[in-house]
Amino acid sequence: MARLAAYLTDDAPTHGGRVLSYVYDSGRPELDALAGAAAAAVQAVNGLDPTTFPSVARLESDLVRFAREMLHGPTATGSVTSGGTESCLLAVLAAREQWRRRHAAGAQPGTVRPLIVLPASAHAAFHKAAHLFDLDLILVPVDAATGVPSVAEMVEAMDAAGDALALVVVSAPSYPHGVLDPIVEVAAAARTRDLPCHVDACIGGWVLPWWGAAGGDPLPPWDFAVPGVTSISADLHKYGFAPKGASLLLFSDPALDRARYFALTDWPGYPVVNPTLLGSRSATSLAAAWAVVQALGPGGYVELTRPTVRATAAVRAAVESIDGLRILGEPVGPLLAVAADLDTSGAVRADAVDPHAWATAVARAGFVLQGQPAFGLIPRSTHLTITPVTERVLAELIPVLIAAADEVRGAPERAEAAGAIPDPAQLAAAARAGGELDLASVLALIEMLPREQSAGLLTAFLAEFVAPPAGSDGQSTGVEV
């Protein structure tokens, strides 16, 4: 335990509001204690077989019941998964299986690959799903100023896909910019074509339902209240304030829901029925999420959303007051994307603030923001996720945001020179030794290189970073060799 405590010392702080990405701090320690106690109570339970461990079915049923009321799907069914990525994977898998069944008659296997139509701003999990489940993607560009795809272009892509189209995806909101896709219009178009439409509300699903009641601006319909929406993913471990990893995937159509299942009786072992990608699965995150949701209820979530609404408004106003920075699009919830300001011709101002240099300067003052590289016509930006505890640190955070902009204003955007591609092994060794990564340079490198090359470099870096150091004698793990 002492060694574990030492390992944790280099981690970014998970509580206190100094990390504006990755973590979702309710600011209520009693919820953390409750979640830990619930997880400990089911530590030995195996979610593989709810007939042997009925508690798994009861916990999951309670969460599905709560979420389907929250998301206006009174008859929706679904499961708790390990996180947003698994929820999105299963939504794609279900759509692919349904597509295969519809196209089985008269089709030659492998002659047509199913397609997903989605905005370019949709989460990377859908790219991963296409990679794993053998689908192709039609990416619809989003407007560089608003971050929103054109309805006409989404419909045009759907029609271009024809019979190969298996699924349409929209986001509530999109992660990069925090804006709401045109869900009503896209879902209607999918419905007229008898196609499933998935709403990725992994980050918004447990905060947008309470946003208006907590003092935020009213939102257009985006959940199961929208005709044509057939599935929704919503992460409990984000604004549900449960520990990692727990997400919910709900379906309005029972047949589509069951298409995600894997069942096998054609082998000599026990009958296998898996509603998720995992076989054996821990019940700890499920029980922890259940306990937090039961403790908070709708009223508790509204109360936690109030400071989030106030803090989001305060941070947005502060950014908009900074000369040289701007908010991208019209975010509808607690996510903000900050980019360099433009001149009247639409070009980046000479005295603007590079958002990546700004994030680096903010980090030196003790707050972690998340850089996002440029993508096509979409400019580079810095992402901020606002949580309830952000309000508690506004008195420190806002002056830091302003001072950091003053520090880097007018400095040219970082661009890596040709031939300066770093060696992933050297970067990993330096990071393991306690050195700081120059994330602004990494992001600039991603912008400069072909995306496949930069992805390969990042893969090599992470593989090196997590590998045991060369020459390790086992002492770091306590294992005698």
C-alpha positions as CSV (number, residue, x, y, z in Angstrom):
1,M,0.0,0.0,0.0
2,A,2.9,2.3,0.6
3,R,4.2,1.6,-2.9
4,L,0.7,2.2,-4.3
5,A,0.6,5.6,-2.5
6,A,4.0,6.4,-4.0
7,Y,2.8,5.5,-7.5
8,L,-0.2,7.8,-7.1
9,T,1.9,10.9,-6.2
10,D,2.5,11.8,-9.9
11,D,-1.2,11.5,-10.9
12,A,-3.2,14.6,-11.7
13,P,-5.5,15.4,-8.8
14,T,-8.9,13.7,-9.2
15,H,-10.7,16.0,-6.8
16,G,-10.7,19.8,-6.2
17,G,-11.5,21.2,-9.6
18,R,-7.9,21.7,-10.9
19,V,-8.3,19.2,-13.8
20,L,-10.9,20.3,-16.3
21,S,-11.1,17.0,-18.2
22,Y,-11.1,13.3,-17.5
23,V,-12.6,13.5,-14.0
24,Y,-16.0,14.5,-12.7
25,D,-15.9,15.6,-9.1
26,S,-19.2,16.1,-7.3
27,G,-17.5,17.9,-4.4
28,R,-19.3,15.6,-2.0
29,P,-16.9,13.2,-0.2
30,E,-19.8,11.2,1.2
31,L,-20.7,10.1,-2.3
32,D,-17.2,8.8,-2.8
33,A,-17.4,6.9,0.5
34,L,-20.8,5.5,-0.4
35,A,-19.6,4.3,-3.8
36,G,-16.6,2.7,-2.2
37,A,-18.7,0.8,0.4
38,A,-21.1,-0.4,-2.3
39,A,-18.2,-1.6,-4.5
40,A,-16.7,-3.4,-1.5
41,A,-20.0,-5.2,-0.8
42,V,-20.0,-6.8,-4.2
43,Q,-16.3,-7.3,-4.7
44,A,-16.5,-11.0,-5.2
45,V,-19.7,-11.0,-7.3
46,N,-19.5,-12.1,-11.0
47,G,-21.8,-10.3,-13.4
48,L,-21.4,-13.1,-15.9
49,D,-24.5,-14.9,-14.6
50,P,-27.3,-12.8,-13.0
51,T,-29.3,-16.0,-12.3
52,T,-26.5,-17.0,-9.9
53,F,-26.1,-13.5,-8.6
54,P,-29.6,-11.9,-8.9
55,S,-28.2,-8.7,-7.2
56,V,-26.6,-7.9,-10.6
57,A,-30.0,-8.0,-12.4
58,R,-31.7,-5.9,-9.6
59,L,-29.0,-3.2,-9.6
60,E,-29.0,-3.0,-13.4
61,S,-32.8,-2.9,-13.5
62,D,-33.0,0.0,-11.1
63,L,-30.5,2.0,-13.1
64,V,-32.3,1.3,-16.4
65,R,-35.6,2.3,-14.8
66,F,-34.2,5.6,-13.5
67,A,-32.4,6.4,-16.8
68,R,-35.4,5.7,-19.0
69,E,-37.5,8.1,-17.0
70,M,-34.7,10.7,-17.2
71,L,-34.4,10.2,-20.9
72,H,-38.1,10.0,-21.7
73,G,-38.1,6.4,-22.9
74,P,-40.7,4.8,-20.7
75,T,-40.3,1.3,-22.2
76,A,-36.6,1.5,-23.1
77,T,-34.4,-1.4,-22.2
78,G,-30.6,-1.8,-22.0
79,S,-27.6,-2.5,-19.9
80,V,-24.9,-1.0,-17.7
81,T,-21.5,-1.2,-19.6
82,S,-17.9,-0.6,-18.6
83,G,-17.9,2.9,-20.1
84,G,-18.9,5.1,-23.0
85,T,-16.7,3.3,-25.5
86,E,-18.3,0.0,-24.8
87,S,-21.8,1.5,-25.0
88,C,-21.0,3.0,-28.4
89,L,-19.5,-0.3,-29.6
90,L,-22.6,-2.2,-28.6
91,A,-24.9,0.3,-30.3
92,V,-22.9,-0.2,-33.5
93,L,-22.8,-4.0,-33.1
94,A,-26.6,-4.1,-32.6
95,A,-27.2,-2.0,-35.7
96,R,-24.8,-4.1,-37.7
97,E,-26.5,-7.3,-36.7
98,Q,-29.9,-5.9,-37.5
99,W,-28.6,-4.8,-40.9
100,R,-27.2,-8.3,-41.6
101,R,-30.5,-9.9,-40.8
102,R,-32.4,-7.5,-43.1
103,H,-29.9,-8.1,-46.0
104,A,-29.3,-11.8,-45.5
105,A,-31.8,-12.9,-48.2
106,G,-30.2,-12.9,-51.7
107,A,-27.0,-11.2,-50.7
108,Q,-23.6,-12.6,-51.3
109,P,-21.5,-12.6,-48.1
110,G,-18.9,-9.9,-48.1
111,T,-20.1,-8.1,-51.2
112,V,-21.5,-5.1,-49.3
113,R,-20.0,-3.6,-46.2
114,P,-22.4,-1.8,-43.8
115,L,-22.0,1.9,-43.3
116,I,-22.3,4.4,-40.5
117,V,-23.1,8.0,-41.2
118,L,-21.9,10.4,-38.5
119,P,-20.6,13.9,-38.1
120,A,-16.8,14.4,-38.1
121,S,-17.2,15.5,-34.5
122,A,-18.6,12.2,-33.3
123,H,-16.5,10.4,-30.7
124,A,-13.6,8.2,-31.7
125,A,-15.4,5.2,-30.2
126,F,-17.4,5.0,-33.4
127,H,-14.2,4.8,-35.5
128,K,-13.1,2.0,-33.1
129,A,-16.4,0.2,-33.6
130,A,-16.1,0.4,-37.3
131,H,-12.6,-1.0,-37.1
132,L,-13.6,-3.9,-34.8
133,F,-16.9,-4.8,-36.4
134,D,-16.0,-4.4,-40.1
135,L,-18.1,-1.3,-41.1
136,D,-17.2,1.7,-43.1
137,L,-17.8,5.4,-42.1
138,I,-19.2,8.3,-44.0
139,L,-18.0,11.4,-42.1
140,V,-20.0,14.5,-42.6
141,P,-18.0,17.7,-42.0
142,V,-19.0,20.1,-39.3
143,D,-19.0,23.8,-39.7
144,A,-15.7,25.3,-38.6
145,A,-17.4,28.1,-36.7
146,T,-20.3,26.3,-35.1
147,G,-19.1,22.7,-34.9
148,V,-22.5,21.5,-36.2
149,P,-23.1,19.3,-39.2
150,S,-25.5,20.4,-41.9
151,V,-28.8,18.6,-41.9
152,A,-28.8,18.6,-45.7
153,E,-25.4,17.0,-45.8
154,M,-26.3,14.4,-43.2
155,V,-29.4,13.5,-45.3
156,E,-27.4,13.5,-48.5
157,A,-24.9,11.1,-46.9
158,M,-27.7,8.8,-45.8
159,D,-29.1,8.7,-49.3
160,A,-25.7,8.1,-50.8
161,A,-25.1,5.1,-48.5
162,G,-28.4,3.5,-49.8
163,D,-29.0,0.0,-48.7
164,A,-25.6,-0.3,-47.1
165,L,-26.5,2.2,-44.3
166,A,-26.7,0.5,-40.9
167,L,-26.7,3.4,-38.5
168,V,-26.8,7.1,-38.1
169,V,-25.1,8.8,-35.2
170,V,-25.5,12.2,-33.6
171,S,-24.2,13.7,-30.3
172,A,-25.7,15.4,-27.3
173,P,-23.4,17.2,-27.1
174,S,-20.4,16.5,-29.2
175,Y,-17.3,16.2,-27.1
176,P,-14.9,18.5,-29.0
177,H,-17.1,21.6,-28.9
178,G,-20.0,20.9,-26.5
179,V,-22.6,21.7,-29.2
180,L,-25.8,19.9,-29.9
181,D,-26.1,18.1,-33.3
182,P,-29.4,18.6,-35.2
183,I,-30.9,15.5,-33.6
184,V,-34.6,16.2,-34.3
185,E,-34.0,16.6,-38.0
186,V,-31.5,13.8,-38.4
187,A,-33.6,11.3,-36.4
188,A,-36.7,12.2,-38.5
189,A,-34.7,11.5,-41.7
190,A,-33.5,8.1,-40.2
191,R,-37.1,7.2,-39.2
192,T,-38.5,7.8,-42.7
193,R,-35.8,5.4,-44.0
194,D,-36.4,2.8,-41.3
195,L,-32.9,3.2,-39.9
196,P,-31.6,3.2,-36.3
197,C,-30.4,6.6,-35.0
198,H,-28.1,6.6,-32.0
199,V,-27.7,9.6,-29.8
200,D,-24.2,9.6,-28.1
201,A,-25.0,11.4,-24.9
202,C,-22.1,9.7,-23.0
203,I,-21.0,13.1,-21.6
204,G,-24.3,14.9,-21.7
205,G,-26.7,12.2,-20.7
206,W,-26.6,12.8,-16.9
207,V,-26.3,16.6,-17.0
208,L,-28.5,17.9,-19.9
209,P,-31.7,16.4,-18.4
210,W,-31.3,18.7,-15.4
211,W,-29.8,21.7,-17.2
212,G,-32.9,23.8,-17.6
213,A,-34.2,23.0,-14.0
214,A,-30.8,24.0,-12.7
215,G,-31.0,27.5,-14.2
216,G,-29.4,26.8,-17.6
217,D,-30.9,27.8,-21.0
218,P,-33.7,25.5,-22.2
219,L,-32.6,22.9,-24.7
220,P,-34.3,21.5,-27.8
221,P,-35.4,17.9,-27.6
222,W,-32.6,15.4,-27.9
223,D,-33.5,12.2,-26.1
224,F,-36.1,9.5,-26.6
225,A,-38.7,12.2,-26.8
226,V,-37.5,12.8,-30.3
227,P,-39.2,10.4,-32.8
228,G,-36.7,8.3,-34.6
229,V,-34.1,8.1,-31.8
230,T,-33.6,4.4,-31.2
231,S,-30.7,4.2,-28.8
232,I,-28.8,6.5,-26.3
233,S,-25.5,6.1,-24.5
234,A,-25.1,8.0,-21.2
235,D,-22.1,7.6,-18.9
236,L,-22.7,7.2,-15.2
237,H,-19.0,7.8,-14.5
238,K,-19.2,11.3,-15.9
239,Y,-22.0,13.6,-14.7
240,G,-23.6,10.7,-13.0
241,F,-20.7,11.1,-10.5
242,A,-20.1,7.3,-10.2
243,P,-16.6,5.9,-10.2
244,K,-15.0,4.6,-13.4
245,G,-16.2,2.7,-15.3
246,A,-19.9,2.6,-15.7
247,S,-22.1,3.7,-18.6
248,L,-25.7,3.0,-19.7
249,L,-26.9,2.0,-23.1
250,L,-30.6,2.1,-23.7
251,F,-32.7,1.0,-26.7
252,S,-36.3,2.1,-27.6
253,D,-36.7,-1.1,-29.7
254,P,-36.5,-4.4,-27.9
255,A,-35.4,-6.2,-31.1
256,L,-32.5,-3.8,-31.7
257,D,-31.6,-4.2,-28.0
258,R,-31.4,-8.0,-28.3
259,A,-29.2,-7.7,-31.4
260,R,-26.3,-6.7,-29.2
261,Y,-26.4,-10.0,-27.2
262,F,-24.0,-12.9,-27.8
263,A,-25.4,-16.3,-27.0
264,L,-23.8,-19.7,-27.5
265,T,-25.0,-23.2,-26.7
266,D,-23.0,-24.9,-29.4
267,W,-20.1,-26.0,-27.2
268,P,-19.6,-28.5,-24.4
269,G,-19.5,-25.9,-21.6
270,Y,-22.0,-23.8,-19.8
271,P,-24.6,-21.9,-21.8
272,V,-23.2,-18.5,-22.6
273,V,-25.3,-15.3,-22.8
274,N,-23.5,-12.0,-22.8
275,P,-25.4,-8.7,-23.1
276,T,-22.1,-6.8,-23.2
277,L,-18.7,-7.3,-24.7
278,L,-17.4,-8.8,-21.5
279,G,-18.0,-12.3,-20.1
280,S,-17.0,-12.3,-16.5
281,R,-17.4,-8.7,-15.3
282,S,-17.0,-7.0,-12.0
283,A,-20.1,-5.7,-10.3
284,T,-18.2,-3.1,-8.3
285,S,-18.7,-0.2,-10.7
286,L,-22.4,-1.3,-11.2
287,A,-23.1,-1.3,-7.4
288,A,-21.1,2.0,-6.9
289,A,-23.1,3.7,-9.7
290,W,-26.4,2.3,-8.3
291,A,-25.6,3.6,-4.8
292,V,-24.8,7.1,-6.0
293,V,-27.9,7.3,-8.2
294,Q,-30.1,6.0,-5.4
295,A,-28.6,8.5,-3.0
296,L,-29.0,11.6,-5.3
297,G,-32.2,11.0,-7.1
298,P,-33.5,13.6,-9.6
299,G,-33.4,16.3,-6.9
300,G,-29.8,15.6,-6.1
301,Y,-28.8,15.8,-9.7
302,V,-30.5,19.1,-10.1
303,E,-28.7,20.5,-7.1
304,L,-25.3,19.3,-8.4
305,T,-26.1,20.8,-11.8
306,R,-26.8,24.3,-10.4
307,P,-23.1,25.1,-9.5
308,T,-22.1,23.5,-12.9
309,V,-24.4,25.9,-14.7
310,R,-23.1,28.9,-12.7
311,A,-19.5,27.9,-13.2
312,T,-19.9,27.3,-16.9
313,A,-21.4,30.8,-17.3
314,A,-18.6,32.4,-15.3
315,V,-15.8,30.6,-17.2
316,R,-17.4,31.4,-20.5
317,A,-17.8,35.0,-19.7
318,A,-14.2,35.2,-18.6
319,V,-12.9,33.6,-21.8
320,E,-15.1,35.9,-23.9
321,S,-13.6,38.9,-22.1
322,I,-10.0,37.8,-23.0
323,D,-8.7,39.6,-26.0
324,G,-7.4,37.1,-28.5
325,L,-9.6,34.1,-27.5
326,R,-13.1,33.0,-28.5
327,I,-15.6,30.2,-27.7
328,L,-16.2,27.9,-30.6
329,G,-19.9,27.5,-31.5
330,E,-22.8,27.7,-29.1
331,P,-22.2,25.1,-26.4
332,V,-25.4,23.9,-24.7
333,G,-23.9,22.4,-21.5
334,P,-20.8,22.3,-19.4
335,L,-18.2,21.8,-22.2
336,L,-16.3,24.7,-23.8
337,A,-13.8,24.7,-26.7
338,V,-11.6,27.8,-26.8
339,A,-9.8,28.9,-30.0
340,A,-7.7,31.8,-31.2
341,D,-9.7,34.9,-32.2
342,L,-10.1,35.8,-35.9
343,D,-9.8,39.1,-37.8
344,T,-12.5,40.5,-40.1
345,S,-11.2,38.3,-43.0
346,G,-11.6,35.1,-41.0
347,A,-7.8,34.6,-40.4
348,V,-6.2,34.2,-37.0
349,R,-5.3,37.6,-35.6
350,A,-1.6,38.5,-35.4
351,D,-2.1,39.4,-31.7
352,A,-4.4,36.4,-30.9
353,V,-3.8,33.8,-28.2
354,D,-2.7,30.3,-29.3
355,P,-5.0,28.1,-27.3
356,H,-2.3,25.4,-26.9
357,A,0.3,27.9,-25.6
358,W,-2.5,29.2,-23.4
359,A,-3.2,25.7,-22.0
360,T,0.5,25.2,-21.3
361,A,0.7,28.5,-19.4
362,V,-2.4,27.6,-17.4
363,A,-0.8,24.3,-16.6
364,R,2.2,26.0,-15.1
365,A,-0.2,27.7,-12.7
366,G,-1.7,24.4,-11.6
367,F,-4.8,23.8,-13.8
368,V,-5.0,21.1,-16.4
369,L,-6.9,21.9,-19.7
370,Q,-7.1,19.6,-22.7
371,G,-5.6,20.5,-26.1
372,Q,-7.3,19.5,-29.3
373,P,-5.4,19.6,-32.6
374,A,-6.7,21.3,-35.7
375,F,-8.8,19.1,-38.0
376,G,-9.3,20.2,-41.6
377,L,-10.9,23.6,-41.4
378,I,-11.7,23.2,-37.7
379,P,-9.1,25.3,-35.8
380,R,-6.9,24.0,-32.9
381,S,-8.7,24.5,-29.6
382,T,-8.4,23.9,-25.9
383,H,-11.2,21.9,-24.2
384,L,-12.6,22.7,-20.7
385,T,-15.0,20.4,-18.8
386,I,-16.8,22.2,-16.0
387,T,-18.0,20.3,-13.0
388,P,-19.7,21.3,-9.7
389,V,-16.4,21.9,-7.9
390,T,-15.2,24.3,-10.6
391,E,-17.4,27.0,-8.9
392,R,-15.3,26.6,-5.7
393,V,-12.0,27.4,-7.6
394,L,-13.3,30.3,-9.8
395,A,-11.6,32.9,-7.7
396,E,-8.3,31.3,-8.5
397,L,-9.1,29.9,-12.0
398,I,-10.3,33.0,-13.7
399,P,-7.3,35.1,-12.9
400,V,-5.1,32.3,-14.1
401,L,-6.9,32.1,-17.4
402,I,-6.5,35.8,-17.9
403,A,-2.9,36.0,-16.9
404,A,-2.0,33.0,-19.0
405,A,-3.5,34.7,-22.1
406,D,-1.5,37.9,-21.3
407,E,1.6,35.8,-21.1
408,V,1.4,34.2,-24.5
409,R,-0.7,36.7,-26.5
410,G,0.8,37.4,-30.0
411,A,3.2,34.5,-29.9
412,P,3.1,32.5,-33.1
413,E,1.3,29.2,-33.2
414,R,3.6,26.3,-32.4
415,A,4.6,24.4,-35.6
416,E,7.1,21.6,-35.6
417,A,9.9,21.7,-38.1
418,A,10.3,19.0,-40.7
419,G,12.8,16.4,-39.6
420,A,12.1,17.1,-35.9
421,I,10.0,14.0,-35.3
422,P,10.8,12.8,-31.8
423,D,11.8,9.2,-31.0
424,P,8.9,7.6,-29.0
425,A,11.2,5.5,-26.9
426,Q,13.2,8.5,-25.8
427,L,10.0,10.5,-25.0
428,A,8.7,7.6,-23.0
429,A,11.9,7.2,-21.1
430,A,12.0,10.9,-20.3
431,A,8.3,10.8,-19.1
432,R,8.9,7.8,-16.9
433,A,11.8,9.5,-15.3
434,G,9.6,12.4,-14.3
435,G,10.1,14.7,-17.2
436,E,7.2,16.8,-18.5
437,L,5.8,16.2,-22.0
438,D,5.6,19.3,-24.2
439,L,2.0,18.6,-25.1
440,A,1.8,21.7,-27.3
441,S,4.6,20.3,-29.4
442,V,2.9,16.9,-29.6
443,L,-0.4,18.5,-30.8
444,A,1.5,20.6,-33.3
445,L,3.2,17.4,-34.6
446,I,-0.2,15.7,-35.0
447,E,-1.4,18.7,-37.1
448,M,1.7,18.6,-39.2
449,L,2.0,14.8,-39.9
450,P,-0.4,12.6,-41.8
451,R,-2.9,11.4,-39.2
452,E,-1.9,7.7,-39.7
453,Q,1.7,8.5,-39.0
454,S,1.0,10.6,-35.9
455,A,-1.3,7.8,-34.6
456,G,1.5,5.3,-35.1
457,L,3.9,7.6,-33.2
458,L,1.5,7.9,-30.3
459,T,0.9,4.2,-30.2
460,A,4.6,3.6,-30.1
461,F,5.0,6.1,-27.3
462,L,2.3,4.7,-25.1
463,A,3.5,1.1,-25.7
464,E,6.9,2.2,-24.5
465,F,5.6,4.3,-21.6
466,V,3.6,1.4,-20.0
467,A,6.2,-1.3,-20.7
468,P,8.5,-2.3,-17.9
469,P,11.7,-0.3,-18.1
470,A,14.7,-2.1,-19.7
471,G,16.8,-3.8,-17.1
472,S,14.1,-3.8,-14.5
473,D,15.0,-6.3,-11.7
474,G,11.4,-6.7,-10.6
475,Q,11.9,-4.5,-7.5
476,S,9.3,-2.0,-8.7
477,T,6.6,-4.7,-8.5
478,G,7.9,-6.4,-5.4
479,V,8.4,-9.6,-7.2
480,E,11.5,-11.6,-6.5
481,V,13.2,-12.8,-9.7
